[in-house]
Amino acid sequence: MNVEVHRIYFKDTYTIGRFFVEGQYLCETLEDKVRELHDINHDGDFDDQGEGKVYGQTAIPCGRYKVGLYWWKKHQRFAPILKSVPGFTGILIHSGATAKDTEGCILVGQNKERGRLVNGPYFATVITQKVKECIDRKEDVYITIKQ
């Protein structure tokens, strides 16, 4: 299965996008601010001083990533997790309302109010179920982040 996030609105503290599953629009996304990241040493470490990553306040780099499932003990449920994101760990797709809820993750829901999402739990459940069904069938799941 292929999913995509098309980033469309770039604000000072957050980024709004659209989430597609197999080319079909599903919902909106909310991520942290997109920052210019430079990996001078090409070692996947964007935390070096002067490179632009702010922990918990930076959207992941555009690209294509494999998706798996993560048992989120804190919430006692599974969530899709992006694998091998350079300079980032623990990037989940889940519900949330504002950029304060992201910490680098991709929030899903409906953007009916500036800088906020609503109905996130519904869309997070739909996406998690689709990912789980693919993984149960031993199919790969990929997400492509575009801007």
C-alpha positions as CSV (number, residue, x, y, z in Angstrom):
1,M,0.0,0.0,0.0
2,N,1.2,3.5,-0.8
3,V,0.2,6.5,1.2
4,E,1.2,10.1,0.6
5,V,1.3,13.4,2.5
6,H,1.2,16.5,0.4
7,R,2.3,19.5,2.5
8,I,0.3,22.6,1.4
9,Y,0.4,25.3,4.1
10,F,3.7,26.2,5.8
11,K,3.3,28.3,8.9
12,D,5.8,29.6,11.6
13,T,5.0,26.7,14.1
14,Y,3.2,24.1,12.0
15,T,2.6,22.6,8.6
16,I,-0.8,21.4,7.1
17,G,-1.0,18.7,4.5
18,R,-3.4,16.3,2.8
19,F,-3.2,12.5,3.4
20,F,-3.9,10.1,0.5
21,V,-4.2,6.3,0.5
22,E,-3.6,4.7,-2.9
23,G,-4.2,8.1,-4.5
24,Q,-7.5,8.7,-2.8
25,Y,-7.8,11.8,-0.4
26,L,-8.6,10.7,3.1
27,C,-8.0,13.6,5.5
28,E,-5.6,16.5,6.5
29,T,-2.4,16.3,8.4
30,L,-0.7,18.5,10.9
31,E,3.1,18.4,11.4
32,D,5.7,20.5,13.1
33,K,7.3,23.4,11.2
34,V,9.4,22.4,8.1
35,R,13.0,23.5,8.6
36,E,15.9,23.4,6.3
37,L,18.0,20.4,7.5
38,H,21.6,20.0,6.4
39,D,23.4,16.8,7.1
40,I,26.9,17.9,6.4
41,N,28.6,14.6,7.3
42,H,25.8,12.5,5.6
43,D,25.5,10.4,8.8
44,G,21.8,10.9,9.3
45,D,22.5,13.2,12.3
46,F,20.6,16.5,12.0
47,D,21.1,17.3,15.7
48,D,24.6,18.9,15.2
49,Q,24.8,22.5,16.2
50,G,23.9,24.9,13.4
51,E,22.0,22.3,11.2
52,G,18.5,23.5,11.9
53,K,16.7,20.7,13.6
54,V,14.8,21.6,16.8
55,Y,13.9,18.5,18.8
56,G,10.2,17.9,18.9
57,Q,9.5,21.0,16.7
58,T,10.7,19.9,13.3
59,A,8.8,18.1,10.5
60,I,10.6,15.0,9.1
61,P,12.4,15.4,5.7
62,C,10.5,14.8,2.5
63,G,11.0,11.3,1.2
64,R,9.7,7.8,1.0
65,Y,9.7,5.6,4.1
66,K,8.6,2.1,5.0
67,V,5.7,1.9,7.5
68,G,5.3,-0.6,10.3
69,L,3.1,-1.0,13.4
70,Y,4.2,0.1,16.8
71,W,2.6,-1.0,20.1
72,W,2.1,2.4,21.8
73,K,2.1,1.3,25.4
74,K,1.1,4.7,26.7
75,H,-2.2,4.5,24.9
76,Q,-2.6,0.7,24.8
77,R,-3.0,0.6,21.0
78,F,-1.1,0.2,17.8
79,A,0.0,3.2,15.6
80,P,1.7,3.3,12.3
81,I,5.4,4.1,12.6
82,L,7.8,5.4,9.9
83,K,11.0,3.4,9.7
84,S,14.5,4.7,8.9
85,V,13.8,8.5,8.9
86,P,17.2,10.1,8.8
87,G,17.9,12.0,12.1
88,F,14.5,11.1,13.6
89,T,13.1,8.2,15.7
90,G,9.6,7.2,16.9
91,I,7.7,9.0,14.1
92,L,4.1,7.9,14.4
93,I,0.9,8.6,12.6
94,H,-1.7,9.4,15.2
95,S,-4.4,11.8,16.3
96,G,-3.8,15.2,18.0
97,A,-5.1,18.7,17.8
98,T,-2.2,21.1,17.5
99,A,1.5,21.2,16.8
100,K,2.1,20.8,20.5
101,D,0.9,17.3,20.1
102,T,3.3,16.3,17.3
103,E,6.8,16.0,18.6
104,G,7.8,15.3,15.0
105,C,4.9,12.9,14.3
106,I,2.2,13.2,11.7
107,L,-1.2,14.0,13.1
108,V,-4.3,13.2,11.1
109,G,-7.8,14.7,11.2
110,Q,-9.9,17.4,9.6
111,N,-8.5,21.0,9.5
112,K,-11.6,22.9,10.2
113,E,-9.9,25.6,12.3
114,R,-6.6,27.4,11.7
115,G,-3.7,25.4,13.1
116,R,-5.9,22.7,14.6
117,L,-7.3,19.2,13.7
118,V,-10.6,17.7,14.7
119,N,-11.9,14.1,14.5
120,G,-8.4,12.7,14.6
121,P,-9.2,9.5,16.6
122,Y,-11.5,8.4,13.8
123,F,-8.9,8.9,11.0
124,A,-6.1,7.5,13.1
125,T,-8.2,4.3,13.6
126,V,-9.0,4.0,9.9
127,I,-5.3,4.5,8.9
128,T,-4.1,2.1,11.5
129,Q,-6.6,-0.6,10.4
130,K,-5.5,-0.2,6.7
131,V,-1.9,-0.6,7.7
132,K,-2.6,-3.6,9.9
133,E,-4.5,-5.3,7.2
134,C,-1.7,-4.9,4.7
135,I,1.0,-6.1,7.2
136,D,-1.2,-9.1,8.1
137,R,-1.3,-9.9,4.3
138,K,2.5,-9.5,4.3
139,E,2.3,-6.5,2.0
140,D,4.7,-3.6,2.3
141,V,3.4,-0.2,3.3
142,Y,5.2,3.0,2.2
143,I,4.6,6.7,2.9
144,T,5.9,9.4,0.7
145,I,6.1,13.0,2.1
146,K,6.0,15.7,-0.6
147,Q,5.9,19.5,-0.6
